[in-house]
Amino acid sequence: MNIKDVEALAELAKLELSTEEKESLLADMEGILSYVKQIEEVKTADIEPDYKVYNVWREDELLPRDFSKELIIEQFPTSQDGFLKVKKIL
């Protein structure tokens, strides 16, 4: 990676960077890439994954209801013909 790559990335991201910022970003990117290379070198062919697969779904349950249409209508300030009456909205 070089300064031209950093400038191209900055242009794609619509960033205006100073020369110092470009050099700092280049150093950061080189550090990140060297770390990724280090991770790529780890031998994982003989390692078995350590995770368990299980069903996370649950059965739906019908919860008991402590209210009914009639109870709601009784508690609402105004109702008409079995419906809740609200103010007109325009």
N, C-alpha and C positions, 0 to 999 in steps of 0.2 A: 504494500500500500504506500502511496506517496501523496504529496500535496495536491496533485491534479485530481486524485480520487476524492480527497476531502472536499475540494472545490466543486466537483461534480455532485457529490452528495448534498452539499450546502445549497447548490443551485436547485436541485430537485426538491429540497425541503423549503425553498424560498427563504433562506437565511443569508444575512449579510454578516460575514465574519472578517475580523481583522487578521493580519498576518500572525499575530501572537495566538489568537484563538484557533486558527487553522493548525498551527504547529502543536498546540496543546491537544487538540482533538486528534491529530495524527498520532501523537504519543499514546493517548488513551486507546485508540483503535488498535494500535500495534500490540498493546498490552492485552486487550481483549482477545485478539486473534491468536496470540501466543498461548493464552490460557485455553482456548478452544483446541489448539493443536495438542496441548498437553492432555486434555481430556480424551481426544481421539486416540491417543496412544495406549490407553488403558485396555488391557485384555479382558474382554467380558464373555468370550465364547463358552467357557466352562462354568459360568455362574448361572444358577437357576434363579428365576425371578421369585421374589418373596412376597407374593400377594395372594389373597384369597378372593375367589369370585363367588358372590352369593346374590340371591335375589333381594333387591331392596324394595320391591313393590309390596304393598299391603292390600288387604281386602278393604273395600269401602264399607264403612259402618253407617247405619242410619242412626243418627243421634236423636235422642228424645227431644221433642219440642215442647216448650212450656208456653206456647202462644198459639193462637188460632186467628183466623180471619175476623171472627166475631170479637175476640178480645182486643185486637188492634183497632177495629172500628169503634169499639166502646171507648178506648183511651184517646182517640184522635179528637181534636176540638170540634170539627164539623164533618158530617157525612151526609150522603144522599143516595138513596136506592142501593145501599150496600157498597158504595164506593166512598173513598176519602175525598173530601172536597177541599181544594187548594185555591189560592189566589191565581187569577189569570196572569199568564206570563207572555209578554209580547217581545 
